[in-house]
């Protein structure tokens, strides 16, 4: 889904994984919001949001 300059891919779909998007846009700074499992453990998180029970909900990550 795309709206203006915003793109909302399913980071679990083939071709739209985190690494696929970063490699296709090497010069762009991109803000990602997704499930913790959408990103490699080696990538540092800007912010993580948890459910009320303390389990992980989603992470915010910036490329480059």
PDB file of N, CA, C and O in Angstrom:
ATOM      1  N   UNK A   1       0.849  -1.166   0.000  1.00  0.00           N
ATOM      2  CA  UNK A   1       0.000   0.000   0.000  1.00  0.00           C
ATOM      3  C   UNK A   1       0.902   1.238   0.000  1.00  0.00           C
ATOM      4  O   UNK A   1       1.913   1.272   0.701  1.00  0.00           O
ATOM      5  N   UNK A   2       0.546   2.224  -0.764  1.00  0.00           N
ATOM      6  CA  UNK A   2       1.337   3.446  -0.859  1.00  0.00           C
ATOM      7  C   UNK A   2       0.418   4.655  -0.738  1.00  0.00           C
ATOM      8  O   UNK A   2      -0.679   4.674  -1.295  1.00  0.00           O
ATOM      9  N   UNK A   3       0.880   5.661  -0.004  1.00  0.00           N
ATOM     10  CA  UNK A   3       0.140   6.898   0.178  1.00  0.00           C
ATOM     11  C   UNK A   3       1.149   8.032   0.162  1.00  0.00           C
ATOM     12  O   UNK A   3       2.005   8.116   1.042  1.00  0.00           O
ATOM     13  N   UNK A   4       1.055   8.909  -0.838  1.00  0.00           N
ATOM     14  CA  UNK A   4       1.984  10.021  -0.995  1.00  0.00           C
ATOM     15  C   UNK A   4       3.409   9.460  -0.999  1.00  0.00           C
ATOM     16  O   UNK A   4       3.722   8.626  -1.849  1.00  0.00           O
ATOM     17  N   UNK A   5       4.270   9.881  -0.093  1.00  0.00           N
ATOM     18  CA  UNK A   5       5.634   9.355  -0.029  1.00  0.00           C
ATOM     19  C   UNK A   5       5.754   8.202   0.958  1.00  0.00           C
ATOM     20  O   UNK A   5       6.863   7.738   1.222  1.00  0.00           O
ATOM     21  N   UNK A   6       4.648   7.730   1.504  1.00  0.00           N
ATOM     22  CA  UNK A   6       4.654   6.670   2.503  1.00  0.00           C
ATOM     23  C   UNK A   6       4.306   5.340   1.858  1.00  0.00           C
ATOM     24  O   UNK A   6       3.395   5.248   1.036  1.00  0.00           O
ATOM     25  N   UNK A   7       5.043   4.322   2.243  1.00  0.00           N
ATOM     26  CA  UNK A   7       4.888   2.985   1.683  1.00  0.00           C
ATOM     27  C   UNK A   7       4.689   2.018   2.849  1.00  0.00           C
ATOM     28  O   UNK A   7       5.451   2.051   3.815  1.00  0.00           O
ATOM     29  N   UNK A   8       3.691   1.174   2.768  1.00  0.00           N
ATOM     30  CA  UNK A   8       3.346   0.266   3.853  1.00  0.00           C
ATOM     31  C   UNK A   8       3.416  -1.187   3.377  1.00  0.00           C
ATOM     32  O   UNK A   8       2.380  -1.806   3.133  1.00  0.00           O
ATOM     33  N   UNK A   9       4.632  -1.739   3.242  1.00  0.00           N
ATOM     34  CA  UNK A   9       4.736  -3.122   2.788  1.00  0.00           C
ATOM     35  C   UNK A   9       4.501  -4.085   3.945  1.00  0.00           C
ATOM     36  O   UNK A   9       4.617  -3.712   5.113  1.00  0.00           O
ATOM     37  N   UNK A  10       4.171  -5.315   3.608  1.00  0.00           N
ATOM     38  CA  UNK A  10       4.150  -6.381   4.605  1.00  0.00           C
ATOM     39  C   UNK A  10       5.577  -6.903   4.651  1.00  0.00           C
ATOM     40  O   UNK A  10       6.020  -7.560   3.709  1.00  0.00           O
ATOM     41  N   UNK A  11       6.296  -6.628   5.711  1.00  0.00           N
ATOM     42  CA  UNK A  11       7.711  -6.976   5.792  1.00  0.00           C
ATOM     43  C   UNK A  11       7.955  -8.483   5.793  1.00  0.00           C
ATOM     44  O   UNK A  11       9.104  -8.926   5.779  1.00  0.00           O
ATOM     45  N   UNK A  12       6.891  -9.263   5.809  1.00  0.00           N
ATOM     46  CA  UNK A  12       7.025 -10.710   5.756  1.00  0.00           C
ATOM     47  C   UNK A  12       6.890 -11.276   4.363  1.00  0.00           C
ATOM     48  O   UNK A  12       7.149 -12.462   4.158  1.00  0.00           O
ATOM     49  N   UNK A  13       6.493 -10.466   3.396  1.00  0.00           N
ATOM     50  CA  UNK A  13       6.303 -10.937   2.021  1.00  0.00           C
ATOM     51  C   UNK A  13       7.630 -11.003   1.271  1.00  0.00           C
ATOM     52  O   UNK A  13       8.533 -10.204   1.517  1.00  0.00           O
ATOM     53  N   UNK A  14       7.735 -11.952   0.365  1.00  0.00           N
ATOM     54  CA  UNK A  14       8.925 -12.097  -0.465  1.00  0.00           C
ATOM     55  C   UNK A  14       9.176 -10.803  -1.247  1.00  0.00           C
ATOM     56  O   UNK A  14       8.264 -10.267  -1.877  1.00  0.00           O
ATOM     57  N   UNK A  15      10.399 -10.314  -1.204  1.00  0.00           N
ATOM     58  CA  UNK A  15      10.764  -9.099  -1.923  1.00  0.00           C
ATOM     59  C   UNK A  15      10.544  -7.820  -1.136  1.00  0.00           C
ATOM     60  O   UNK A  15      11.011  -6.757  -1.545  1.00  0.00           O
ATOM     61  N   UNK A  16       9.842  -7.903  -0.013  1.00  0.00           N
ATOM     62  CA  UNK A  16       9.629  -6.702   0.803  1.00  0.00           C
ATOM     63  C   UNK A  16      10.116  -6.910   2.237  1.00  0.00           C
ATOM     64  O   UNK A  16       9.654  -6.239   3.160  1.00  0.00           O
ATOM     65  N   UNK A  17      11.048  -7.840   2.415  1.00  0.00           N
ATOM     66  CA  UNK A  17      11.666  -8.002   3.731  1.00  0.00           C
ATOM     67  C   UNK A  17      12.514  -6.765   4.021  1.00  0.00           C
ATOM     68  O   UNK A  17      12.887  -6.032   3.106  1.00  0.00           O
ATOM     69  N   UNK A  18      12.811  -6.543   5.281  1.00  0.00           N
ATOM     70  CA  UNK A  18      13.631  -5.407   5.697  1.00  0.00           C
ATOM     71  C   UNK A  18      14.889  -5.286   4.839  1.00  0.00           C
ATOM     72  O   UNK A  18      15.172  -4.222   4.288  1.00  0.00           O
ATOM     73  N   UNK A  19      15.643  -6.385   4.730  1.00  0.00           N
ATOM     74  CA  UNK A  19      16.909  -6.346   4.001  1.00  0.00           C
ATOM     75  C   UNK A  19      16.705  -6.063   2.515  1.00  0.00           C
ATOM     76  O   UNK A  19      17.526  -5.380   1.902  1.00  0.00           O
ATOM     77  N   UNK A  20      15.628  -6.574   1.930  1.00  0.00           N
ATOM     78  CA  UNK A  20      15.326  -6.305   0.519  1.00  0.00           C
ATOM     79  C   UNK A  20      15.128  -4.806   0.282  1.00  0.00           C
ATOM     80  O   UNK A  20      15.640  -4.253  -0.691  1.00  0.00           O
ATOM     81  N   UNK A  21      14.398  -4.169   1.159  1.00  0.00           N
ATOM     82  CA  UNK A  21      14.103  -2.738   1.007  1.00  0.00           C
ATOM     83  C   UNK A  21      15.355  -1.896   1.220  1.00  0.00           C
ATOM     84  O   UNK A  21      15.588  -0.938   0.483  1.00  0.00           O
ATOM     85  N   UNK A  22      16.159  -2.239   2.216  1.00  0.00           N
ATOM     86  CA  UNK A  22      17.397  -1.505   2.480  1.00  0.00           C
ATOM     87  C   UNK A  22      18.350  -1.629   1.291  1.00  0.00           C
ATOM     88  O   UNK A  22      18.948  -0.639   0.871  1.00  0.00           O
ATOM     89  N   UNK A  23      18.494  -2.835   0.751  1.00  0.00           N
ATOM     90  CA  UNK A  23      19.398  -3.041  -0.382  1.00  0.00           C
ATOM     91  C   UNK A  23      18.912  -2.335  -1.642  1.00  0.00           C
ATOM     92  O   UNK A  23      19.732  -1.896  -2.449  1.00  0.00           O
ATOM     93  N   UNK A  24      17.601  -2.215  -1.832  1.00  0.00           N
ATOM     94  CA  UNK A  24      17.050  -1.543  -3.013  1.00  0.00           C
ATOM     95  C   UNK A  24      17.128  -0.022  -2.906  1.00  0.00           C
ATOM     96  O   UNK A  24      16.970   0.676  -3.907  1.00  0.00           O
ATOM     97  N   UNK A  25      17.369   0.497  -1.702  1.00  0.00           N
ATOM     98  CA  UNK A  25      17.406   1.943  -1.464  1.00  0.00           C
ATOM     99  C   UNK A  25      18.644   2.322  -0.656  1.00  0.00           C
ATOM    100  O   UNK A  25      18.518   2.837   0.455  1.00  0.00           O
ATOM    101  N   UNK A  26      19.847   2.071  -1.201  1.00  0.00           N
ATOM    102  CA  UNK A  26      21.067   2.254  -0.407  1.00  0.00           C
ATOM    103  C   UNK A  26      21.347   3.690   0.036  1.00  0.00           C
ATOM    104  O   UNK A  26      22.038   3.893   1.035  1.00  0.00           O
ATOM    105  N   UNK A  27      20.846   4.660  -0.658  1.00  0.00           N
ATOM    106  CA  UNK A  27      21.133   6.062  -0.331  1.00  0.00           C
ATOM    107  C   UNK A  27      20.025   6.724   0.484  1.00  0.00           C
ATOM    108  O   UNK A  27      20.141   7.895   0.846  1.00  0.00           O
ATOM    109  N   UNK A  28      18.955   5.990   0.776  1.00  0.00           N
ATOM    110  CA  UNK A  28      17.816   6.590   1.475  1.00  0.00           C
ATOM    111  C   UNK A  28      17.795   6.216   2.946  1.00  0.00           C
ATOM    112  O   UNK A  28      18.134   5.095   3.329  1.00  0.00           O
ATOM    113  N   UNK A  29      17.395   7.167   3.750  1.00  0.00           N
ATOM    114  CA  UNK A  29      17.144   6.906   5.165  1.00  0.00           C
ATOM    115  C   UNK A  29      15.673   6.516   5.275  1.00  0.00           C
ATOM    116  O   UNK A  29      14.795   7.262   4.842  1.00  0.00           O
ATOM    117  N   UNK A  30      15.410   5.353   5.851  1.00  0.00           N
ATOM    118  CA  UNK A  30      14.051   4.816   5.904  1.00  0.00           C
ATOM    119  C   UNK A  30      13.687   4.501   7.344  1.00  0.00           C
ATOM    120  O   UNK A  30      14.497   3.952   8.091  1.00  0.00           O
ATOM    121  N   UNK A  31      12.477   4.845   7.729  1.00  0.00           N
ATOM    122  CA  UNK A  31      11.952   4.513   9.044  1.00  0.00           C
ATOM    123  C   UNK A  31      11.042   3.299   8.892  1.00  0.00           C
ATOM    124  O   UNK A  31      10.101   3.312   8.098  1.00  0.00           O
ATOM    125  N   UNK A  32      11.329   2.255   9.659  1.00  0.00           N
ATOM    126  CA  UNK A  32      10.552   1.023   9.622  1.00  0.00           C
ATOM    127  C   UNK A  32       9.791   0.847  10.925  1.00  0.00           C
ATOM    128  O   UNK A  32      10.303   1.154  12.002  1.00  0.00           O
ATOM    129  N   UNK A  33       8.573   0.355  10.821  1.00  0.00           N
ATOM    130  CA  UNK A  33       7.783  -0.034  11.989  1.00  0.00           C
ATOM    131  C   UNK A  33       7.277  -1.438  11.693  1.00  0.00           C
ATOM    132  O   UNK A  33       6.593  -1.658  10.693  1.00  0.00           O
ATOM    133  N   UNK A  34       7.611  -2.383  12.557  1.00  0.00           N
ATOM    134  CA  UNK A  34       7.198  -3.755  12.299  1.00  0.00           C
ATOM    135  C   UNK A  34       7.338  -4.626  13.527  1.00  0.00           C
ATOM    136  O   UNK A  34       7.780  -4.180  14.586  1.00  0.00           O
ATOM    137  N   UNK A  35       6.951  -5.879  13.361  1.00  0.00           N
ATOM    138  CA  UNK A  35       7.086  -6.854  14.437  1.00  0.00           C
ATOM    139  C   UNK A  35       8.573  -7.091  14.706  1.00  0.00           C
ATOM    140  O   UNK A  35       9.387  -6.990  13.788  1.00  0.00           O
ATOM    141  N   UNK A  36       8.932  -7.401  15.939  1.00  0.00           N
ATOM    142  CA  UNK A  36      10.343  -7.679  16.224  1.00  0.00           C
ATOM    143  C   UNK A  36      10.936  -8.752  15.312  1.00  0.00           C
ATOM    144  O   UNK A  36      12.119  -8.687  14.977  1.00  0.00           O
ATOM    145  N   UNK A  37      10.144  -9.725  14.913  1.00  0.00           N
ATOM    146  CA  UNK A  37      10.635 -10.806  14.052  1.00  0.00           C
ATOM    147  C   UNK A  37      10.872 -10.357  12.610  1.00  0.00           C
ATOM    148  O   UNK A  37      11.458 -11.107  11.829  1.00  0.00           O
ATOM    149  N   UNK A  38      10.433  -9.158  12.240  1.00  0.00           N
ATOM    150  CA  UNK A  38      10.642  -8.636  10.891  1.00  0.00           C
ATOM    151  C   UNK A  38      12.068  -8.143  10.667  1.00  0.00           C
ATOM    152  O   UNK A  38      12.469  -7.905   9.528  1.00  0.00           O
ATOM    153  N   UNK A  39      12.834  -7.990  11.742  1.00  0.00           N
ATOM    154  CA  UNK A  39      14.155  -7.382  11.657  1.00  0.00           C
ATOM    155  C   UNK A  39      15.228  -8.306  12.219  1.00  0.00           C
ATOM    156  O   UNK A  39      14.970  -9.062  13.156  1.00  0.00           O
ATOM    157  N   UNK A  40      16.441  -8.248  11.644  1.00  0.00           N
ATOM    158  CA  UNK A  40      17.541  -9.042  12.201  1.00  0.00           C
ATOM    159  C   UNK A  40      17.881  -8.568  13.620  1.00  0.00           C
ATOM    160  O   UNK A  40      17.714  -7.391  13.941  1.00  0.00           O
ATOM    161  N   UNK A  41      18.349  -9.471  14.451  1.00  0.00           N
ATOM    162  CA  UNK A  41      18.728  -9.112  15.816  1.00  0.00           C
ATOM    163  C   UNK A  41      19.878  -8.111  15.843  1.00  0.00           C
ATOM    164  O   UNK A  41      20.030  -7.362  16.808  1.00  0.00           O
ATOM    165  N   UNK A  42      20.690  -8.097  14.784  1.00  0.00           N
ATOM    166  CA  UNK A  42      21.858  -7.220  14.728  1.00  0.00           C
ATOM    167  C   UNK A  42      21.508  -5.746  14.502  1.00  0.00           C
ATOM    168  O   UNK A  42      22.358  -4.874  14.681  1.00  0.00           O
ATOM    169  N   UNK A  43      20.265  -5.464  14.112  1.00  0.00           N
ATOM    170  CA  UNK A  43      19.842  -4.094  13.838  1.00  0.00           C
ATOM    171  C   UNK A  43      19.404  -3.443  15.155  1.00  0.00           C
ATOM    172  O   UNK A  43      18.613  -4.012  15.908  1.00  0.00           O
ATOM    173  N   UNK A  44      19.931  -2.239  15.419  1.00  0.00           N
ATOM    174  CA  UNK A  44      19.545  -1.563  16.662  1.00  0.00           C
ATOM    175  C   UNK A  44      18.172  -0.912  16.517  1.00  0.00           C
ATOM    176  O   UNK A  44      17.835  -0.349  15.475  1.00  0.00           O
ATOM    177  N   UNK A  45      17.409  -1.004  17.566  1.00  0.00           N
ATOM    178  CA  UNK A  45      16.050  -0.460  17.599  1.00  0.00           C
ATOM    179  C   UNK A  45      16.083   0.976  18.111  1.00  0.00           C
ATOM    180  O   UNK A  45      16.781   1.279  19.078  1.00  0.00           O
ATOM    181  N   UNK A  46      15.326   1.858  17.461  1.00  0.00           N
ATOM    182  CA  UNK A  46      15.171   3.213  17.984  1.00  0.00           C
ATOM    183  C   UNK A  46      14.237   3.191  19.181  1.00  0.00           C
ATOM    184  O   UNK A  46      14.433   3.900  20.168  1.00  0.00           O
ATOM    185  N   UNK A  47      13.200   2.341  19.061  1.00  0.00           N
ATOM    186  CA  UNK A  47      12.187   2.271  20.108  1.00  0.00           C
ATOM    187  C   UNK A  47      11.442   0.950  19.976  1.00  0.00           C
ATOM    188  O   UNK A  47      11.199   0.479  18.865  1.00  0.00           O
ATOM    189  N   UNK A  48      11.086   0.363  21.086  1.00  0.00           N
ATOM    190  CA  UNK A  48      10.277  -0.858  21.093  1.00  0.00           C
ATOM    191  C   UNK A  48       9.027  -0.612  21.923  1.00  0.00           C
ATOM    192  O   UNK A  48       9.082   0.013  22.982  1.00  0.00           O
ATOM    193  N   UNK A  49       7.909  -1.109  21.433  1.00  0.00           N
ATOM    194  CA  UNK A  49       6.627  -0.956  22.124  1.00  0.00           C
ATOM    195  C   UNK A  49       6.159  -2.346  22.538  1.00  0.00           C
ATOM    196  O   UNK A  49       6.176  -3.283  21.740  1.00  0.00           O
ATOM    197  N   UNK A  50       5.746  -2.463  23.788  1.00  0.00           N
ATOM    198  CA  UNK A  50       5.278  -3.739  24.321  1.00  0.00           C
ATOM    199  C   UNK A  50       3.781  -3.709  24.573  1.00  0.00           C
ATOM    200  O   UNK A  50       3.184  -2.655  24.789  1.00  0.00           O
ATOM    201  N   UNK A  51       3.184  -4.917  24.540  1.00  0.00           N
ATOM    202  CA  UNK A  51       1.801  -5.055  24.971  1.00  0.00           C
ATOM    203  C   UNK A  51       1.734  -4.790  26.473  1.00  0.00           C
ATOM    204  O   UNK A  51       2.774  -4.727  27.129  1.00  0.00           O
ATOM    205  N   UNK A  52       0.559  -4.636  27.018  1.00  0.00           N
ATOM    206  CA  UNK A  52       0.398  -4.376  28.446  1.00  0.00           C
ATOM    207  C   UNK A  52       0.965  -5.499  29.309  1.00  0.00           C
ATOM    208  O   UNK A  52       1.376  -5.257  30.444  1.00  0.00           O
ATOM    209  N   UNK A  53       0.991  -6.725  28.784  1.00  0.00           N
ATOM    210  CA  UNK A  53       1.536  -7.839  29.563  1.00  0.00           C
ATOM    211  C   UNK A  53       3.061  -7.920  29.481  1.00  0.00           C
ATOM    212  O   UNK A  53       3.661  -8.821  30.067  1.00  0.00           O
ATOM    213  N   UNK A  54       3.694  -6.986  28.761  1.00  0.00           N
ATOM    214  CA  UNK A  54       5.146  -6.929  28.669  1.00  0.00           C
ATOM    215  C   UNK A  54       5.737  -7.666  27.483  1.00  0.00           C
ATOM    216  O   UNK A  54       6.943  -7.580  27.254  1.00  0.00           O
ATOM    217  N   UNK A  55       4.931  -8.387  26.723  1.00  0.00           N
ATOM    218  CA  UNK A  55       5.452  -9.076  25.550  1.00  0.00           C
ATOM    219  C   UNK A  55       5.647  -8.073  24.406  1.00  0.00           C
ATOM    220  O   UNK A  55       4.910  -7.092  24.314  1.00  0.00           O
ATOM    221  N   UNK A  56       6.639  -8.314  23.534  1.00  0.00           N
ATOM    222  CA  UNK A  56       6.948  -7.357  22.467  1.00  0.00           C
ATOM    223  C   UNK A  56       5.799  -7.206  21.465  1.00  0.00           C
ATOM    224  O   UNK A  56       5.192  -8.195  21.055  1.00  0.00           O
ATOM    225  N   UNK A  57       5.510  -5.975  21.081  1.00  0.00           N
ATOM    226  CA  UNK A  57       4.482  -5.686  20.108  1.00  0.00           C
ATOM    227  C   UNK A  57       5.110  -5.284  18.773  1.00  0.00           C
ATOM    228  O   UNK A  57       4.969  -6.003  17.784  1.00  0.00           O
ATOM    229  N   UNK A  58       5.803  -4.137  18.737  1.00  0.00           N
ATOM    230  CA  UNK A  58       6.481  -3.723  17.516  1.00  0.00           C
ATOM    231  C   UNK A  58       7.712  -2.897  17.821  1.00  0.00           C
ATOM    232  O   UNK A  58       7.858  -2.329  18.903  1.00  0.00           O
ATOM    233  N   UNK A  59       8.615  -2.844  16.813  1.00  0.00           N
ATOM    234  CA  UNK A  59       9.864  -2.110  16.915  1.00  0.00           C
ATOM    235  C   UNK A  59       9.887  -1.006  15.862  1.00  0.00           C
ATOM    236  O   UNK A  59       9.260  -1.116  14.808  1.00  0.00           O
ATOM    237  N   UNK A  60      10.623   0.060  16.174  1.00  0.00           N
ATOM    238  CA  UNK A  60      10.848   1.151  15.235  1.00  0.00           C
ATOM    239  C   UNK A  60      12.341   1.184  14.957  1.00  0.00           C
ATOM    240  O   UNK A  60      13.158   1.245  15.875  1.00  0.00           O
ATOM    241  N   UNK A  61      12.685   1.141  13.662  1.00  0.00           N
ATOM    242  CA  UNK A  61      14.071   1.035  13.236  1.00  0.00           C
ATOM    243  C   UNK A  61      14.311   2.044  12.117  1.00  0.00           C
ATOM    244  O   UNK A  61      13.424   2.309  11.306  1.00  0.00           O
ATOM    245  N   UNK A  62      15.521   2.604  12.082  1.00  0.00           N
ATOM    246  CA  UNK A  62      15.894   3.533  11.023  1.00  0.00           C
ATOM    247  C   UNK A  62      17.076   2.952  10.252  1.00  0.00           C
ATOM    248  O   UNK A  62      18.067   2.538  10.855  1.00  0.00           O
ATOM    249  N   UNK A  63      16.980   2.920   8.932  1.00  0.00           N
ATOM    250  CA  UNK A  63      18.100   2.442   8.124  1.00  0.00           C
ATOM    251  C   UNK A  63      19.071   3.594   7.881  1.00  0.00           C
ATOM    252  O   UNK A  63      18.700   4.766   7.934  1.00  0.00           O
ATOM    253  N   UNK A  64      20.308   3.232   7.617  1.00  0.00           N
ATOM    254  CA  UNK A  64      21.386   4.200   7.362  1.00  0.00           C
ATOM    255  C   UNK A  64      21.481   5.169   8.491  1.00  0.00           C
ATOM    256  O   UNK A  64      22.326   6.064   8.468  1.00  0.00           O
TER     257      UNK A  64
END
